[in-house]
Amino acid sequence: MNTQTENPRAVTGDNAPPTPIETVVAHHDNLICETANWADGQKVETEAQMLEVDKLIKGMKTYRAELTKAGKEQTDPLHKAWKAEVAAVKVYTDDADMMQSALVACVSPFKTKLADEKAEATRKAQAEAWEATRKAQEAARAVNTADIEQQRAAAAAMAEAEAAQRKANAASKDKVLGMRTVTRYEVTDHRALLHWIAKYHKDDITAFVDAWAQKNHKPDPGADGLNVWQEKEAF
């Protein structure tokens, strides 16, 4: 009879050691269980109960601080490794950005000049097309329908005008690749712009004022239109 067991006997070290977070959680197991007992939806009604809950709150703050410390211990190696990899990749992406910028700077003046020339050619072609169309329409209105030569001349003029329109349309599609339209701005009068925003975008002003008050209500409690007070709350 074979008496050997199917599974090998577990020995120390077979299982992975607990993580720093798991160690802290296990250390505060009683606090977690006791908190669950108290936080059952019922409110504190006596001073004795209050003192017990205050002890738990104090313990919970310690627990929370230890979790933060353990979390840093647990994640710091991974975070450092991630930062190192990001920095290694950034060496190449930054260099690629610099090379691309250098190429753009190299070709930008010529592209701008060529784009201006094409825009001018398009403008000229469109002006010529509209002028040819205007003359052809005038000739068509003035033609003597009893005169075949006048009719032929008017038809030929209209055909030339249509050809000029096609040429202008083709010119408008001849763009310089790698160019984009950039909208820029400059504030010329801050006070005037502020009044305009207050008139047409009042909610934006309100949001800015609320954010300012949240950030500055302590250093500037006496600011006009700002009410600052203190009250007690549990923590």
C-alpha positions in Angstrom: 0.0 0.0 0.0 1.4 3.4 -1.1 1.2 5.8 2.0 2.7 8.8 0.2 0.4 11.8 0.3 -0.9 13.4 -2.9 0.1 17.0 -1.9 3.5 17.9 -0.6 3.6 19.3 3.0 3.6 23.0 3.1 6.8 24.5 4.5 7.8 28.0 5.6 8.4 30.3 2.7 6.1 28.5 0.3 3.6 31.4 0.3 4.5 34.9 -0.6 5.0 37.2 2.5 2.3 39.7 3.2 2.6 43.2 1.6 3.2 46.2 3.8 -0.5 47.2 3.3 -1.7 43.7 4.3 0.5 43.8 7.4 -0.9 47.2 8.6 -4.5 45.9 7.9 -3.9 42.8 10.0 -2.3 44.8 12.8 -5.5 47.0 13.0 -8.0 44.2 12.6 -9.6 44.9 16.0 -10.0 48.6 15.2 -11.6 47.7 11.8 -14.1 45.3 13.4 -15.0 47.7 16.3 -15.5 50.5 13.8 -17.9 48.3 11.8 -19.8 47.6 15.1 -20.2 51.3 15.8 -20.8 52.5 12.3 -24.1 50.6 12.0 -26.3 53.6 11.3 -27.1 54.5 14.9 -26.1 57.9 16.2 -24.1 58.5 19.4 -26.5 59.4 22.3 -24.3 59.6 25.4 -21.0 61.1 26.4 -19.7 57.7 27.2 -20.5 56.5 23.7 -18.8 59.7 22.4 -15.6 58.9 24.2 -15.5 55.4 22.8 -16.0 56.6 19.3 -13.4 59.3 19.8 -10.9 56.5 20.7 -11.8 54.8 17.5 -11.4 58.0 15.5 -8.0 58.5 17.0 -7.1 54.9 16.2 -8.4 55.3 12.7 -6.1 58.4 12.1 -3.2 56.3 13.2 -4.3 53.4 10.9 -4.7 55.9 8.0 -1.2 57.3 8.6 0.3 53.8 8.7 -1.5 52.9 5.5 -0.1 55.9 3.8 3.4 54.9 5.0 3.0 51.3 4.0 1.5 52.4 0.6 4.6 54.4 -0.1 6.8 51.6 0.9 4.8 49.2 -1.3 4.5 51.5 -4.4 7.8 53.5 -4.2 10.0 50.8 -6.0 7.4 50.5 -8.8 7.1 54.3 -9.0 10.8 54.8 -9.2 11.1 52.1 -11.9 8.2 53.8 -13.8 9.9 57.2 -13.6 13.1 55.7 -14.7 11.5 54.2 -17.8 9.6 57.4 -18.5 12.8 59.4 -18.3 14.5 56.9 -20.6 11.8 57.2 -23.2 11.7 61.0 -22.9 15.3 61.2 -24.1 14.2 59.9 -27.4 10.9 61.7 -27.7 12.5 65.0 -26.7 15.2 64.5 -29.3 12.5 63.6 -31.9 10.7 66.8 -31.0 13.8 68.9 -31.5 14.6 67.3 -34.8 11.0 67.9 -36.0 11.2 71.5 -34.8 14.5 72.0 -36.6 13.0 70.6 -39.8 9.9 72.9 -39.5 12.1 75.9 -38.9 14.2 75.0 -41.9 11.2 74.8 -44.3 8.8 77.3 -42.7 10.0 80.5 -44.4 9.8 78.9 -47.9 6.4 77.4 -47.2 5.1 80.7 -45.9 6.4 82.5 -49.1 5.0 79.8 -51.4 1.6 79.8 -49.6 1.4 83.6 -50.0 2.2 83.2 -53.7 -0.4 80.6 -54.2 -3.0 82.7 -52.3 -2.2 85.6 -54.5 -2.5 83.4 -57.6 -5.8 82.2 -56.4 -7.1 85.7 -55.7 -6.0 86.9 -59.2 -7.5 83.8 -60.9 -10.8 84.4 -59.1 -10.8 88.1 -60.0 -10.2 87.3 -63.6 -12.9 84.7 -63.7 -15.5 87.0 -62.2 -14.5 89.7 -64.6 -14.7 87.3 -67.6 -18.1 86.1 -66.3 -19.4 89.7 -65.9 -18.3 90.6 -69.5 -19.8 87.4 -70.9 -23.1 88.1 -69.2 -23.2 91.7 -70.5 -22.4 90.4 -74.0 -25.2 87.8 -73.7 -27.7 90.5 -72.7 -26.7 92.8 -75.5 -26.6 90.2 -78.3 -28.9 90.5 -81.3 -30.6 87.2 -81.4 -31.1 87.6 -85.1 -27.3 87.9 -85.6 -25.7 84.4 -85.6 -22.2 85.8 -85.3 -23.1 87.8 -82.2 -24.7 84.7 -80.7 -21.5 82.7 -81.4 -19.3 85.4 -80.0 -21.4 85.5 -76.8 -21.4 81.8 -76.5 -17.6 81.7 -76.9 -17.2 84.4 -74.3 -19.3 82.5 -71.8 -17.3 79.3 -72.5 -14.1 81.3 -71.8 -15.6 82.6 -68.5 -16.5 79.1 -67.4 -13.0 77.9 -68.2 -11.6 80.8 -66.1 -13.9 79.8 -63.2 -12.6 76.2 -63.4 -9.0 77.5 -63.4 -9.8 79.6 -60.3 -11.4 76.6 -58.6 -8.3 74.5 -59.3 -6.0 77.3 -58.0 -8.0 77.4 -54.8 -7.3 73.7 -54.2 -3.6 74.0 -54.8 -2.4 74.2 -51.2 1.0 74.0 -49.6 1.1 70.8 -47.4 2.2 71.0 -43.8 0.7 74.4 -43.2 -2.0 75.1 -40.7 -4.1 78.1 -39.6 -3.2 79.4 -36.2 -5.5 81.8 -34.3 -3.5 84.2 -32.0 -4.7 86.9 -29.6 -3.6 89.9 -27.7 -5.4 91.7 -24.8 -5.2 95.4 -25.6 -7.4 96.6 -22.7 -7.8 94.4 -19.7 -10.5 96.5 -18.1 -12.6 96.7 -21.2 -12.3 92.9 -21.7 -13.3 92.3 -18.1 -16.4 94.4 -18.5 -17.2 92.6 -21.7 -16.9 89.2 -20.0 -19.0 90.4 -17.1 -21.7 91.5 -19.6 -21.8 88.5 -21.9 -20.3 85.6 -19.8 -21.3 86.4 -16.2 -20.9 82.7 -15.2 -17.2 82.8 -16.1 -16.7 85.8 -13.8 -18.6 84.1 -11.0 -16.5 80.9 -11.3 -13.3 82.9 -11.2 -14.5 84.9 -8.1 -15.5 81.6 -6.3 -12.2 80.0 -7.1 -10.3 83.2 -5.9 -12.3 83.2 -2.6 -11.6 79.6 -2.0 -7.9 80.2 -2.3 -7.6 83.6 -0.6 -10.4 83.8 2.0 -7.8 83.2 4.8 -5.1 85.8 3.8 -7.7 88.3 2.7 -10.8 87.8 4.9 -11.7 91.5 4.7 -12.0 91.6 1.0 -15.1 93.5 -0.3 -18.0 91.2 -0.9 -16.5 88.3 1.0 -17.9 86.9 4.3 -15.5 84.7 6.3 -16.5 82.9 9.6 -15.4 80.0 11.7 -17.5 77.1 13.1 -16.8 73.8 14.9 -17.1 70.4 13.2 -16.1 66.9 14.1 -13.0 65.4 12.5 
